[in-house]
Amino acid sequence: MSSKEIDVVRLDADKYLSEYTISWTNFNARQEFRAVDESGLTVVASNDVKSIWFRKVILGAYDFVGMDINQQFARREIEALLNNMYACLEDRLWINHPKQNRFAENKLHQLQLAAKLGFMTPETLVTSNPDEAESFILNLKPKRVVYKTLSRPLISDVGDEVRSVFTSEISEITTPMRSAIRVAPCLFQEYIEKDYELRITVVGNQVFAARIYSQEHEETKLDWRRDQHKVTLRHEVENLDPQLERMCINLTRSLGLTFGAIDMIVTPRQERVFLEINPNGQWGWIEKLTGLPIADALIDVLTG
């Protein structure tokens, strides 16, 4: 029970095999999902569910890296069951439904939609052609160019150290890079000079903005996610103008989302440049450092 006396059940997908099982039945025209613990007690039944807060489901016990074909098959079957469960619960209130998350994670569509809604956006190229990448860098000079992943930056879900790809500056296309670009498409983008960065969290009709002073530390100038264990970034509450707030809400809604975490850059000239929106972004550290009541807003939407 939370402080608002709301019945809550947490299902950890990583404990699917060790702590409970998930089953679906279609019997006497009644369909239902159930999660049952080791003692046979029903943890939750789908017909009792009113709303769902969906966090990142990582099957840490089933990392594809190093798996044999039988383990890979088992993981695919688990993912299929979970995806079917999400589909059968589609008529409930979600923050956010994984189908909408997958659609909204499309970075190219995000940039296209953001520009249409009036946001400033950076010059961007996605390509598997190294010659195009080389031309993009040459044409943007003297501006700097960075490389970002087109999908999730995690390479591996498990291990003693999380393997992740951070934003990196690219000044030329080397011979090894040319073959790598042909194997996996790359996202190249003009580097936007920063005064500070913004993390804007949209929950329903509420907008919570925080300044991230990434330029105060050498380690975080290019990507504030890098080396966070080494530095403590200064954060402050940012008061957005009403027009930018409305644009952020409109962007989130246009992507079919109730929740979204928007990353923007504020340039030395105080221009606000949109980078991306994460439909399943972290927000706990923002609340801890700034006091912004993001959790209360989530609860209000889930119970409203």
Phi, psi and omega in degrees: 000136176273180180295342178264010177056053177249132177291123183230137174234132178252122176254116180263111184299333181289343179254016183305316183276330188270333187239336180201167176241157177240132181226152175233135179234147172231094189222128181054044179062022179240122178254139181200140169262143175223139169252124186237133180278181186296335181276357182092003180278133178289119178284315178201144174243138188300329182290348178264355186276129179256321181210159187222129170257112185263117174257174184298121177268111178241117178275077186301329179285352183232059176282127183297337183294119178082005181284148168274174187294330179290320177293321178297320177298317180298319179296317180299323180292320177296314179298322179296318178297314180297317180296323176294323178296317178300317182295320182289342179255019187296336183278001177272171176279126181241146166230095336256163175295137183303332177297317178290324177300314181298318178295316186287341181288352180293103187295328180289319176295321177304311181296319179297313181292319180299317179297320180296327181275357175107003177284147167284138180227152181281156172297132188220144173224132169243127185204156168248013180253111183296333178293320177295321178298317180296317179296321179300315180295316181294319183290334181273346181301141010274008177294151178274158181233140177239157174252137175227161175281149177277334179246198178301140183283351180287131175270322182224141182279336187230177180120166180295328178235131177289128179268117185221151179255122179260166175301132184229142177279138181236123180253341178202161177261105181280169180300314177298326180292326182299316179290326179294321180296324179292331180282316183226121179305144183241146176257116177250142186212145175297139177282127180264122178298141189242137162270310171202177180241160180239135165248113183250116182257120180255126176232105184061241179261008181255144182233128180237119185242139179227137172280139173241116184273069186290338185276001179277351179229136181300323185293334187249007183297320183275320182213112186292347177283341185284138173056036179294338178286347182262334185229160174247110182282138177281133178236146175217153174291135177249131176265107180281151174286152186304326181295316180293323176302313181297321179297321180293319177294317180297320178297314181298313180296320182296336177269005179076024185252150169264331181233141175202143178247110187261132175255128178224159175247138170255118185281167175304336177270009179066025171279144180253119186244126179284135175253303181192168174235131179257113183288351180225040188283158176289149178215347185301320182291329178296313179298319181296319185275335186244341184081006178296131188277062184290319180299317179299322179294320177298315179298318180300318180291316183294330181260355183273000000 
